[in-house]
Amino acid sequence: MVTSAGILPYRIRNGKLEMFLVHMGGPYWRKKERSWSIAKGELEAGEDPETAARREFEEETGQRIEGDLHFLGEGRSGSKKLLIYTAEAPNLSTKIHSNTFRIEWPPKSGKIEEFPEVDRAAWMHLQEARRFLVKSQLPFVDRLEHWLGRK
């Protein structure tokens, strides 16, 4: 089983909880409503999950998360095991710079296109996150809310 690790940053703004989410890049996610995600990615061989979560966040956004992380727990997304952390990070910018991937696009065209792994980021309040986040990651929103004593 493939294991991915990620970070769900948060901030409290005007008394309301907001989470920093990323929109998955590439042509498959352009028109899907539930196309936002926690910044995450696969662990490299022998890599510590917290180290992987920090590396993946930086690769997908161009920004670093410093300081302590709090483990929000484990979940599943298809055949992937997810290990998600959180950190208060109120100063993250939604102007990101992501790594890229290459795929044949359009399918069976023989043409290889390059796309950003993440094409945008946003701070979302609870209702937005619950509407746009991929369903398999919704339990982490609940865990964050519970951990912060807001539920």
DSSP file (Angstrom, degrees, kcal/mol; ACC not computed):
  #  RESIDUE AA STRUCTURE BP1 BP2  ACC     N-H-->O    O-->H-N    N-H-->O    O-->H-N    TCO  KAPPA ALPHA  PHI   PSI    X-CA   Y-CA   Z-CA
    1    1 A M              0   0    0      0, 0.0     2,-0.3     0, 0.0    79,-0.1   0.000 360.0 360.0 360.0 136.2    0.0    0.0    0.0
    2    2 A V  E     -a   80   0A   0     77,-0.6    79,-3.0    40,-0.0     2,-0.5  -0.613 360.0-150.7 -79.8 136.8    1.2    3.5   -0.9
    3    3 A T  E     -a   81   0A   0     -2,-0.3    40,-2.3    77,-0.2     2,-0.3  -0.941  12.0-172.7-114.0 131.7    1.5    6.0    2.0
    4    4 A S  E     -aB  82  42A   0     77,-3.2    79,-2.3    -2,-0.5     2,-0.4  -0.898   4.3-161.6-117.6 149.9    1.1    9.7    1.6
    5    5 A A  E     +aB  83  41A   0     36,-2.7    36,-1.7    -2,-0.3     2,-0.3  -0.975  16.4 162.5-130.9 146.7    1.7   12.4    4.1
    6    6 A G  E     -aB  84  40A   0     77,-2.0    79,-2.5    -2,-0.4     2,-0.4  -0.935  30.6-118.9-154.1 175.6    0.4   16.0    4.2
    7    7 A I  E     -aB  85  39A   0     32,-1.8    32,-0.6    -2,-0.3    79,-0.2  -0.987   7.9-160.9-127.5 132.3   -0.2   19.1    6.2
    8    8 A L  E     -a   86   0A   0     77,-2.9    79,-0.7    -2,-0.4    13,-0.1  -0.849  22.0-160.2-108.2  90.3   -3.5   20.9    6.7
    9    9 A P  E     -a   87   0A   0      0, 0.0    11,-2.1     0, 0.0     2,-0.3  -0.347  11.5-172.5 -70.1 153.2   -2.5   24.4    7.8
   10   10 A Y  E     -aC  88  19A   0     77,-1.9    79,-2.3     9,-0.2     2,-0.3  -0.941  14.5-174.9-141.4 164.2   -5.1   26.5    9.7
   11   11 A R  E     - C   0  18A   0      7,-2.1     7,-2.7    -2,-0.3     2,-0.6  -0.973  25.3-127.6-150.4 158.8   -5.7   30.0   11.0
   12   12 A I  E     + C   0  17A   0     -2,-0.3     2,-0.5     5,-0.2     5,-0.2  -0.961  32.4 178.2-108.9 118.6   -8.3   31.8   13.0
   13   13 A R  E >   - C   0  16A   0      3,-2.9     3,-2.0    -2,-0.6    -2,-0.1  -0.984  68.8 -12.5-127.7 124.8   -9.5   34.9   11.2
   14   14 A N  T 3  S-     0   0    0     -2,-0.5    -1,-0.2     1,-0.3     3,-0.1   0.865 129.9 -55.8  52.9  37.9  -12.2   37.1   12.6
   15   15 A G  T 3  S+     0   0    0      1,-0.2     2,-0.4    -3,-0.1    -1,-0.3   0.484 116.6 112.8  78.0   3.4  -13.0   34.4   15.1
   16   16 A K  E <   -C   13   0A   0     -3,-2.0    -3,-2.9   109,-0.0     2,-0.3  -0.884  68.5-118.7-115.7 142.5  -13.5   31.8   12.4
   17   17 A L  E     -C   12   0A   0     -2,-0.4   109,-0.7    -5,-0.2     2,-0.4  -0.586  32.9-177.1 -75.3 130.7  -11.5   28.7   11.5
   18   18 A E  E     -CD  11 125A   0     -7,-2.7    -7,-2.1    -2,-0.3     2,-0.4  -0.975  10.2-153.5-127.8 146.0  -10.0   28.7    8.0
   19   19 A M  E     -CD  10 124A   0    105,-3.1   105,-3.1    -2,-0.4     2,-0.7  -0.914  17.3-126.1-119.4 146.0   -7.9   26.0    6.3
   20   20 A F  E     + D   0 123A   0    -11,-2.1    19,-0.4    -2,-0.4     2,-0.3  -0.821  39.0 173.7 -93.0 113.2   -5.3   26.2    3.6
   21   21 A L  E     - D   0 122A   0    101,-2.7   101,-2.4    -2,-0.7     2,-0.3  -0.833  20.8-140.5-120.8 157.9   -6.3   23.9    0.7
   22   22 A V  E     -ED  37 121A   0     15,-2.8    15,-3.2    -2,-0.3     2,-0.5  -0.894  13.9-128.0-119.1 149.1   -4.8   23.4   -2.7
   23   23 A H  E     -ED  36 120A   0     97,-3.0    96,-2.1    -2,-0.3    97,-0.7  -0.834  32.5-116.3 -95.5 127.8   -6.6   22.7   -6.0
   24   24 A M  E     - D   0 118A   0     11,-2.3    94,-0.3    -2,-0.5    93,-0.1  -0.415  32.7-135.5 -67.4 132.4   -5.3   19.7   -7.9
   25   25 A G        +     0   0    0     92,-2.6     3,-0.2    -2,-0.2     4,-0.1  -0.239  55.4  63.1 -83.9 172.6   -3.7   20.5  -11.2
   26   26 A G  S >  S-     0   0    0      1,-0.1     3,-0.9     2,-0.1     4,-0.4  -0.107  91.6 -72.0  95.9 165.4   -4.1   18.9  -14.5
   27   27 A P  G >  S+     0   0    0      0, 0.0     3,-0.7     0, 0.0     4,-0.3   0.729 118.2  66.8 -70.2 -24.3   -7.0   18.4  -16.9
   28   28 A Y  G 3  S+     0   0    0      1,-0.2     3,-0.2    -3,-0.2    -2,-0.1   0.766 105.3  42.8 -69.4 -24.0   -8.9   15.8  -14.9
   29   29 A W  G X  S+     0   0    0     -3,-0.9     3,-0.7     1,-0.1    -1,-0.2   0.453  83.8  98.6-102.8  -2.3   -9.7   18.2  -12.1
   30   30 A R  T <  S+     0   0    0     -3,-0.7    -1,-0.1    -4,-0.4    -2,-0.1   0.864  95.6  25.2 -56.9 -42.6  -10.7   21.3  -14.1
   31   31 A K  T 3  S+     0   0    0     -4,-0.3     2,-0.4    -3,-0.2    -1,-0.2   0.312  94.6 107.9-110.4   7.7  -14.5   20.9  -13.9
   32   32 A K    <   -     0   0    0     -3,-0.7     3,-0.3     1,-0.1    -3,-0.0  -0.721  57.1-150.2 -90.4 135.4  -15.0   18.8  -10.8
   33   33 A E  S    S+     0   0    0     -2,-0.4     2,-1.8     1,-0.2     3,-0.2   0.935  94.5  54.6 -68.3 -46.2  -16.4   20.6   -7.8
   34   34 A R  S    S+     0   0    0      1,-0.2    -1,-0.2    99,-0.0    99,-0.1  -0.519  73.4 119.4 -87.8  70.8  -14.7   18.3   -5.2
   35   35 A S        +     0   0    0     -2,-1.8   -11,-2.3    -3,-0.3     2,-0.3   0.168  41.4 101.5-122.4  15.0  -11.2   19.0   -6.6
   36   36 A W  E     +Ef  23 133A   0     96,-1.9    98,-2.1   -13,-0.2     2,-0.3  -0.746  47.7 177.8-102.6 153.2   -9.5   20.6   -3.6
   37   37 A S  E     -E   22   0A   0    -15,-3.2   -15,-2.8    -2,-0.3     2,-0.4  -0.920  37.4 -96.5-146.9 164.1   -7.1   18.7   -1.4
   38   38 A I        -     0   0    0     -2,-0.3     2,-0.4   -17,-0.2   -30,-0.1  -0.748  57.9-101.3 -77.6 135.3   -4.8   18.8    1.6
   39   39 A A  E    S+B    7   0A   0    -32,-0.6   -32,-1.8    -2,-0.4     2,-0.3  -0.487  71.2 137.0 -62.6 119.0   -1.3   19.4    0.2
   40   40 A K  E     +B    6   0A   0     -2,-0.4     2,-0.3   -34,-0.2   -34,-0.2  -0.946  26.6 174.5-157.2 169.4    0.2   15.9    0.4
   41   41 A G  E     -B    5   0A   0    -36,-1.7   -36,-2.7    -2,-0.3    15,-0.1  -0.979  39.2 -62.6-174.5 173.3    2.3   13.3   -1.4
   42   42 A E  E     -B    4   0A   0     -2,-0.3   -38,-0.3   -38,-0.3     2,-0.2  -0.325  47.7-115.2 -72.2 145.0    4.0    9.9   -1.3
   43   43 A L        -     0   0    0    -40,-2.3     2,-0.2    -2,-0.1   -40,-0.2  -0.528  27.8-127.7 -72.5 141.9    6.7    9.1    1.1
   44   44 A E    >   -     0   0    0     -2,-0.2     3,-2.6     1,-0.1     8,-0.1  -0.538  49.7 -66.8 -83.7 160.6   10.1    8.3   -0.4
   45   45 A A  T 3  S-     0   0    0      1,-0.3    -1,-0.1    -2,-0.2     0, 0.0  -0.237 121.7  -1.3 -52.4 123.9   11.8    5.0    0.6
   46   46 A G  T 3  S+     0   0    0      1,-0.2    -1,-0.3    -3,-0.1     2,-0.2   0.499  97.1 145.9  75.1   5.2   12.7    5.2    4.3
   47   47 A E    <   -     0   0    0     -3,-2.6    -1,-0.2     1,-0.1    -4,-0.1  -0.547  52.9-118.5 -81.4 139.5   11.4    8.7    4.8
   48   48 A D     >  -     0   0    0     -2,-0.2     4,-2.4     1,-0.1     5,-0.2  -0.529  23.4-126.4 -68.7 136.8    9.8    9.8    8.0
   49   49 A P  H  > S+     0   0    0      0, 0.0     4,-2.6     0, 0.0     5,-0.2   0.869 108.5  51.1 -57.8 -39.5    6.1   10.8    7.5
   50   50 A E  H  > S+     0   0    0      2,-0.2     4,-2.0     1,-0.2     5,-0.2   0.904 111.3  48.3 -65.8 -39.6    6.5   14.2    9.1
   51   51 A T  H  > S+     0   0    0      2,-0.2     4,-2.5     1,-0.2    -1,-0.2   0.910 112.2  49.5 -63.7 -42.8    9.5   15.0    6.9
   52   52 A A  H  X S+     0   0    0     -4,-2.4     4,-3.0     2,-0.2     5,-0.2   0.900 108.4  53.1 -62.9 -41.6    7.6   13.8    3.8
   53   53 A A  H  X S+     0   0    0     -4,-2.6     4,-2.2     1,-0.2   -46,-0.3   0.920 111.6  45.4 -61.3 -44.1    4.6   16.0    4.8
   54   54 A R  H  X S+     0   0    0     -4,-2.0     4,-2.1     2,-0.2    -2,-0.2   0.921 114.6  48.3 -64.9 -43.9    6.9   19.1    5.0
   55   55 A R  H  X S+     0   0    0     -4,-2.5     4,-2.7     1,-0.2    -2,-0.2   0.936 112.6  47.7 -62.4 -47.4    8.7   18.3    1.8
   56   56 A E  H  X S+     0   0    0     -4,-3.0     4,-2.3     1,-0.2     5,-0.2   0.892 109.6  53.1 -63.4 -40.0    5.4   17.7   -0.1
   57   57 A F  H  X S+     0   0    0     -4,-2.2     4,-1.8    -5,-0.2     6,-0.5   0.937 112.3  45.1 -60.3 -45.1    3.9   20.9    1.2
   58   58 A E  H  X S+     0   0    0     -4,-2.1     4,-2.7     1,-0.2    -2,-0.2   0.905 112.4  51.1 -66.5 -41.0    6.9   22.9    0.0
   59   59 A E  H  < S+     0   0    0     -4,-2.7    40,-1.6     1,-0.2    -1,-0.2   0.872 115.9  41.8 -62.8 -36.5    7.0   21.1   -3.4
   60   60 A E  H  < S+     0   0    0     -4,-2.3    -1,-0.2    38,-0.2    -2,-0.2   0.722 132.0  19.5 -86.5 -21.5    3.3   21.8   -4.0
   61   61 A T  H  < S-     0   0    0     -4,-1.8    36,-1.4     2,-0.2    -3,-0.2   0.599  90.4-124.1-122.8 -16.8    3.1   25.4   -2.8
   62   62 A G  S  < S+     0   0    0     -4,-2.7     2,-0.3    -5,-0.4    -4,-0.2   0.611  79.0 106.2  78.1  11.2    6.7   26.8   -2.8
   63   63 A Q        -     0   0    0     -6,-0.5     2,-0.3    -5,-0.1    -1,-0.3  -0.910  63.2-132.1-126.0 151.1    6.3   27.6    1.0
   64   64 A R        -     0   0    0     -2,-0.3     2,-0.6    -3,-0.1    -9,-0.1  -0.779   5.7-143.5-102.4 145.7    7.7   26.0    4.1
   65   65 A I        -     0   0    0     -2,-0.3     2,-0.2   -11,-0.2    -7,-0.1  -0.949  26.4-169.7-103.4 116.3    5.8   25.1    7.3
   66   66 A E        +     0   0    0     -2,-0.6     2,-0.0     2,-0.0     0, 0.0  -0.596  41.5  29.0 -99.9 164.0    8.1   25.8   10.2
   67   67 A G  S    S-     0   0    0     -2,-0.2    -2,-0.1    20,-0.0     2,-0.1  -0.216  99.0 -18.2  85.3-173.6    7.5   24.7   13.8
   68   68 A D        -     0   0    0      1,-0.0     2,-0.4    -2,-0.0    20,-0.2  -0.326  53.8-148.9 -71.9 147.4    5.7   21.8   15.4
   69   69 A L        -     0   0    0     18,-0.1     2,-0.5    -2,-0.1    18,-0.2  -0.891   5.9-143.7-111.0 147.0    3.2   19.7   13.6
   70   70 A H  E     -G   86   0A   0     16,-2.7    16,-2.2    -2,-0.4     2,-0.5  -0.953  21.6-124.7-109.3 128.5    0.2   18.0   15.3
   71   71 A F  E     -G   85   0A   0     -2,-0.5    14,-0.3    14,-0.2     3,-0.1  -0.609  22.4-173.4 -76.4 120.1   -0.8   14.6   14.0
   72   72 A L  E     -     0   0A   0     12,-2.7     2,-0.2    -2,-0.5    13,-0.2   0.573  46.2-111.1 -89.2 -11.3   -4.4   14.5   12.9
   73   73 A G  E     -G   84   0A   0     11,-1.0    11,-2.3     2,-0.0    -1,-0.3  -0.692  35.3 -52.4 119.5-170.2   -4.4   10.9   12.2
   74   74 A E  E     +G   83   0A   0     -2,-0.2     2,-0.3     9,-0.2     9,-0.2  -0.793  46.7 158.5-114.2 150.1   -4.7    8.3    9.5
   75   75 A G  E     -G   82   0A   0      7,-2.1     7,-2.9    -2,-0.3     2,-0.4  -0.875  30.3-111.6-153.0-173.6   -7.2    7.8    6.7
   76   76 A R  E     -G   81   0A   0     60,-0.3     2,-0.3    -2,-0.3     5,-0.2  -0.969  15.3-175.6-132.0 146.7   -7.6    6.2    3.3
   77   77 A S  E >  S-G   80   0A   0      3,-2.4     3,-2.2    -2,-0.4     2,-0.3  -0.840  71.9 -57.6-138.3  98.7   -8.0    7.6   -0.2
   78   78 A G  T 3  S-     0   0    0     -2,-0.3    -1,-0.1     1,-0.3     0, 0.0  -0.506 121.9 -16.6  62.9-125.6   -8.6    4.7   -2.6
   79   79 A S  T 3  S+     0   0    0     -2,-0.3   -77,-0.6    -3,-0.1     2,-0.4   0.374 119.4  98.7 -91.3   4.6   -5.6    2.4   -2.2
   80   80 A K  E <   -aG   2  77A   0     -3,-2.2    -3,-2.4   -79,-0.1     2,-0.5  -0.739  65.8-140.7 -97.6 141.4   -3.5    5.1   -0.5
   81   81 A K  E     -aG   3  76A   0    -79,-3.0   -77,-3.2    -2,-0.4     2,-0.4  -0.853  21.6-150.6 -93.2 130.6   -2.9    5.4    3.2
   82   82 A L  E     -aG   4  75A   0     -7,-2.9    -7,-2.1    -2,-0.5     2,-0.5  -0.887  14.8-171.5-108.0 133.1   -3.0    9.1    4.3
   83   83 A L  E     -aG   5  74A   0    -79,-2.3   -77,-2.0    -2,-0.4     2,-0.4  -0.974  18.8-169.8-119.4 112.7   -1.1   10.5    7.3
   84   84 A I  E     -aG   6  73A   0    -11,-2.3   -12,-2.7    -2,-0.5   -11,-1.0  -0.883  10.2-176.5-117.3 136.5   -2.1   14.1    7.9
   85   85 A Y  E     -aG   7  71A   0    -79,-2.5   -77,-2.9    -2,-0.4     2,-0.3  -0.722  10.0-150.4-116.2 166.5   -0.7   16.7   10.2
   86   86 A T  E     +aG   8  70A   0    -16,-2.2   -16,-2.7    -2,-0.2     2,-0.3  -0.954  13.0 176.6-136.4 160.1   -1.7   20.2   11.0
   87   87 A A  E     -a    9   0A   0    -79,-0.7   -77,-1.9    -2,-0.3     2,-0.5  -0.961  37.6-109.5-158.2 144.1    0.0   23.4   12.0
   88   88 A E  E     +a   10   0A   0     -2,-0.3   -77,-0.2   -20,-0.2    -2,-0.0  -0.685  47.2 159.1 -75.1 124.0   -1.1   27.0   12.7
   89   89 A A    >   +     0   0    0    -79,-2.3     3,-1.4    -2,-0.5   -78,-0.1  -0.501   7.0 166.0-147.5  68.8    0.3   28.9    9.8
   90   90 A P  T 3  S+     0   0    0      0, 0.0   -79,-0.1     0, 0.0    -1,-0.1   0.649  70.8  60.1 -67.5 -16.0   -1.6   32.2    9.4
   91   91 A N  T 3   +     0   0    0      2,-0.1     2,-0.1     0, 0.0   -80,-0.0   0.274  69.5 129.5 -99.9  12.7    0.9   33.9    7.0
   92   92 A L    <   -     0   0    0     -3,-1.4     2,-0.3     1,-0.1    -3,-0.0  -0.414  52.7-133.2 -66.5 141.8    0.8   31.4    4.1
   93   93 A S        -     0   0    0      2,-0.2    -1,-0.1     1,-0.1    29,-0.1  -0.707   7.8-142.3 -95.2 146.1    0.2   33.0    0.8
   94   94 A T  S    S+     0   0    0     -2,-0.3     2,-0.9     2,-0.1    27,-0.7   0.484  83.0  95.3 -83.5  -2.5   -2.3   31.8   -1.8
   95   95 A K        +     0   0    0     25,-0.1     2,-0.2     2,-0.0    -2,-0.2  -0.808  65.2 175.9 -86.5 107.7    0.3   32.7   -4.5
   96   96 A I        -     0   0    0     -2,-0.9     2,-0.4    23,-0.1   -34,-0.2  -0.667  34.5-150.6-116.1 165.6    2.0   29.4   -4.9
   97   97 A H        -     0   0    0    -36,-1.4     2,-0.3    -2,-0.2   -34,-0.1  -0.948  26.7-169.9-135.2 114.2    4.6   27.7   -7.1
   98   98 A S        -     0   0    0     -2,-0.4   -38,-0.2    20,-0.3   -39,-0.1  -0.697  24.3-113.2-108.3 154.2    4.1   24.0   -7.6
   99   99 A N        -     0   0    0    -40,-1.6    18,-3.0    -2,-0.3    19,-0.5  -0.269  40.9-129.1 -68.8 171.5    6.2   21.2   -9.1
  100  100 A T  E     -H  116   0B   0     16,-0.3     2,-0.3    17,-0.1    -1,-0.1  -0.756  14.9-154.7-124.5 167.7    4.8   19.7  -12.3
  101  101 A F  E     -H  115   0B   0     14,-2.7    14,-2.8    -2,-0.2     2,-0.4  -0.952  14.6-133.2-137.8 160.2    4.0   16.4  -13.9
  102  102 A R  E     +H  114   0B   0     -2,-0.3     2,-0.3    12,-0.2    12,-0.2  -0.941  28.7 160.3-119.3 136.0    3.8   15.1  -17.5
  103  103 A I  E     -H  113   0B   0     10,-2.2    10,-3.1    -2,-0.4     2,-0.6  -0.963  48.2 -92.3-143.9 161.9    1.0   13.1  -19.1
  104  104 A E  E     -H  112   0B   0     -2,-0.3     8,-0.3     8,-0.2     4,-0.1  -0.677  53.3-146.5 -75.2 120.2   -0.2   12.3  -22.5
  105  105 A W  S    S+     0   0    0      6,-2.6    -2,-0.1    -2,-0.6     9,-0.0  -0.980  76.7  25.2-147.4 131.3   -2.9   14.9  -23.2
  106  106 A P  S >  S-     0   0    0      0, 0.0     3,-1.8     0, 0.0     5,-0.4   0.633 111.8-100.1 -64.1 161.2   -5.4   14.7  -24.8
  107  107 A P  T 3  S+     0   0    0      0, 0.0    -2,-0.1     0, 0.0    -4,-0.0  -0.216 103.2   8.4 -55.3 140.1   -5.5   10.9  -24.2
  108  108 A K  T 3  S+     0   0    0      1,-0.1    -3,-0.1    -4,-0.1    -4,-0.0   0.640  96.8 112.7  64.2  18.4   -4.2    8.8  -27.1
  109  109 A S  S <  S-     0   0    0     -3,-1.8     3,-0.1     2,-0.2    -1,-0.1   0.664  78.4-130.8 -89.9 -18.0   -2.9   11.9  -28.9
  110  110 A G        +     0   0    0     -4,-0.3     2,-0.5     1,-0.3    -6,-0.0   0.422  69.6 123.8  79.4  -2.4    0.7   11.0  -28.6
  111  111 A K        -     0   0    0     -5,-0.4    -6,-2.6     2,-0.0     2,-0.5  -0.812  53.3-147.8 -96.7 127.6    1.3   14.6  -27.3
  112  112 A I  E     -H  104   0B   0     -2,-0.5     2,-0.3    -8,-0.3    -8,-0.2  -0.840  17.4-171.9 -97.5 125.5    2.9   15.0  -23.8
  113  113 A E  E     -H  103   0B   0    -10,-3.1   -10,-2.2    -2,-0.5     2,-0.4  -0.834  16.0-136.9-114.8 153.5    1.8   18.0  -21.8
  114  114 A E  E     +H  102   0B   0     -2,-0.3   -12,-0.2   -12,-0.2   -88,-0.1  -0.936  24.4 178.6-112.8 133.7    3.2   19.3  -18.6
  115  115 A F  E     -H  101   0B   0    -14,-2.8   -14,-2.7    -2,-0.4     2,-0.2  -0.940  33.7-104.2-131.3 151.2    0.8   20.5  -15.8
  116  116 A P  E     -H  100   0B   0      0, 0.0   -16,-0.3     0, 0.0     3,-0.1  -0.537  23.7-134.6 -71.3 142.9    1.3   21.9  -12.3
  117  117 A E  S    S+     0   0    0    -18,-3.0   -92,-2.6     1,-0.2     2,-0.4   0.863 100.0  22.7 -63.6 -34.8    0.6   19.3   -9.6
  118  118 A V  E     -D   24   0A   0    -19,-0.5   -20,-0.3   -94,-0.3    -1,-0.2  -1.000  67.8-172.8-131.0 129.5   -1.3   22.1   -7.8
  119  119 A D  E     -     0   0A   0    -96,-2.1     2,-0.3    -2,-0.4   -95,-0.1   0.605  66.3  -3.4-105.0 -10.4   -2.7   25.0   -9.8
  120  120 A R  E     -D   23   0A   0    -97,-0.7   -97,-3.0   -25,-0.1     2,-0.3  -0.977  56.2-145.8-166.6 167.4   -4.0   27.3   -7.0
  121  121 A A  E     -D   22   0A   0    -27,-0.7     2,-0.3    -2,-0.3   -99,-0.2  -0.948  15.1-178.6-137.6 157.5   -4.5   27.6   -3.2
  122  122 A A  E     -D   21   0A   0   -101,-2.4  -101,-2.7    -2,-0.3     2,-0.6  -0.994  31.2-121.3-154.8 150.5   -7.1   29.2   -1.0
  123  123 A W  E     -D   20   0A   0     -2,-0.3     2,-0.4  -103,-0.2  -103,-0.2  -0.866  40.9-171.9 -88.1 124.1   -8.0   29.8    2.6
  124  124 A M  E     -D   19   0A   0   -105,-3.1  -105,-3.1    -2,-0.6     2,-0.1  -0.953  18.5-135.2-123.6 139.1  -11.4   28.2    3.1
  125  125 A H  E  >  -D   18   0A   0     -2,-0.4     4,-2.7  -107,-0.2     3,-0.3  -0.324  45.2 -87.0 -79.6 173.9  -13.8   28.3    6.1
  126  126 A L  H  > S+     0   0    0   -109,-0.7     4,-2.5     1,-0.2     5,-0.2   0.867 125.8  49.4 -53.4 -47.1  -15.5   25.1    7.3
  127  127 A Q  H  > S+     0   0    0      1,-0.2     4,-1.2     2,-0.2    -1,-0.2   0.902 113.7  46.3 -64.0 -40.7  -18.5   25.3    5.0
  128  128 A E  H  > S+     0   0    0     -3,-0.3     4,-2.6     2,-0.2     3,-0.4   0.934 112.0  50.8 -64.9 -46.2  -16.3   25.8    1.9
  129  129 A A  H  X S+     0   0    0     -4,-2.7     4,-2.3     1,-0.3    -2,-0.2   0.910 109.5  50.7 -59.3 -42.5  -13.9   23.1    2.8
  130  130 A R  H  < S+     0   0    0     -4,-2.5    -1,-0.3    -5,-0.2    -2,-0.2   0.783 114.6  45.0 -67.6 -25.4  -16.7   20.6    3.3
  131  131 A R  H  < S+     0   0    0     -4,-1.2    -2,-0.2    -3,-0.4    -1,-0.2   0.864 124.7  27.5 -83.4 -38.4  -18.1   21.5   -0.1
  132  132 A F  H  < S+     0   0    0     -4,-2.6   -96,-1.9   -98,-0.1   -97,-0.2   0.680  93.0  98.8-104.2 -20.2  -15.0   21.5   -2.2
  133  133 A L  B  < S-f   36   0A   0     -4,-2.3   -96,-0.2    -5,-0.3     5,-0.1  -0.422  86.5 -97.4 -70.6 142.4  -12.6   19.0   -0.4
  134  134 A V    >   -     0   0    0    -98,-2.1     3,-2.0     1,-0.1     4,-0.5  -0.347  38.0-117.9 -57.6 141.0  -12.4   15.5   -1.9
  135  135 A K  G >  S+     0   0    0      1,-0.3     3,-1.4     2,-0.2    -1,-0.1   0.814 108.8  62.7 -57.4 -37.1  -14.6   13.3    0.2
  136  136 A S  G 3  S+     0   0    0      1,-0.3    -1,-0.3     2,-0.1   -60,-0.3   0.711 105.1  49.0 -64.4 -17.7  -11.9   11.0    1.5
  137  137 A Q  G X> S+     0   0    0     -3,-2.0     3,-1.3     1,-0.2     4,-0.7   0.496  81.9  94.3 -99.7  -5.0  -10.2   14.0    3.3
  138  138 A L  H X> S+     0   0    0     -3,-1.4     4,-1.6    -4,-0.5     3,-1.0   0.846  74.3  65.3 -57.5 -37.3  -13.3   15.4    5.0
  139  139 A P  H 3> S+     0   0    0      0, 0.0     4,-2.3     0, 0.0    -1,-0.3   0.810  95.4  59.7 -57.6 -26.7  -12.7   13.5    8.3
  140  140 A F  H <> S+     0   0    0     -3,-1.3     4,-2.3     2,-0.2    -2,-0.2   0.822 100.7  54.1 -71.9 -29.2   -9.5   15.5    8.8
  141  141 A V  H <X S+     0   0    0     -3,-1.0     4,-2.5    -4,-0.7    -1,-0.2   0.929 110.3  47.0 -65.1 -45.3  -11.5   18.7    8.8
  142  142 A D  H  X S+     0   0    0     -4,-1.6     4,-2.5     1,-0.2    -2,-0.2   0.905 111.9  50.4 -62.2 -41.4  -13.7   17.3   11.6
  143  143 A R  H  X S+     0   0    0     -4,-2.3     4,-2.9     2,-0.2    -1,-0.2   0.896 110.6  48.9 -64.8 -40.7  -10.5   16.2   13.5
  144  144 A L  H  X S+     0   0    0     -4,-2.3     4,-2.2     2,-0.2    -2,-0.2   0.937 111.8  48.9 -63.7 -45.6   -9.0   19.6   13.2
  145  145 A E  H  <>S+     0   0    0     -4,-2.5     5,-2.8     1,-0.2     6,-0.5   0.908 114.6  45.7 -59.8 -43.3  -12.2   21.2   14.4
  146  146 A H  H ><5S+     0   0    0     -4,-2.5     3,-1.6     3,-0.2     5,-0.2   0.923 110.6  52.6 -66.1 -45.3  -12.4   18.8   17.3
  147  147 A W  H 3<5S+     0   0    0     -4,-2.9    -2,-0.2     1,-0.3    -1,-0.2   0.859 109.2  50.0 -60.2 -36.9   -8.7   19.2   18.2
  148  148 A L  T 3<5S-     0   0    0     -4,-2.2    -1,-0.3    -5,-0.2    -2,-0.2   0.474 116.5-116.6 -81.4  -1.3   -9.1   23.0   18.3
  149  149 A G  T < 5S+     0   0    0     -3,-1.6    -3,-0.2    -4,-0.2    -2,-0.1   0.797  81.1 122.4  73.2  28.4  -12.2   22.6   20.6
  150  150 A R      <       0   0    0     -5,-2.8    -4,-0.2    -6,-0.2    -5,-0.1   0.296 360.0 360.0-103.8   7.8  -14.5   24.1   18.1
  151  151 A K              0   0    0     -6,-0.5    -5,-0.2    -5,-0.2    -1,-0.1   0.348 360.0 360.0-132.7 360.0  -16.9   21.1   17.8
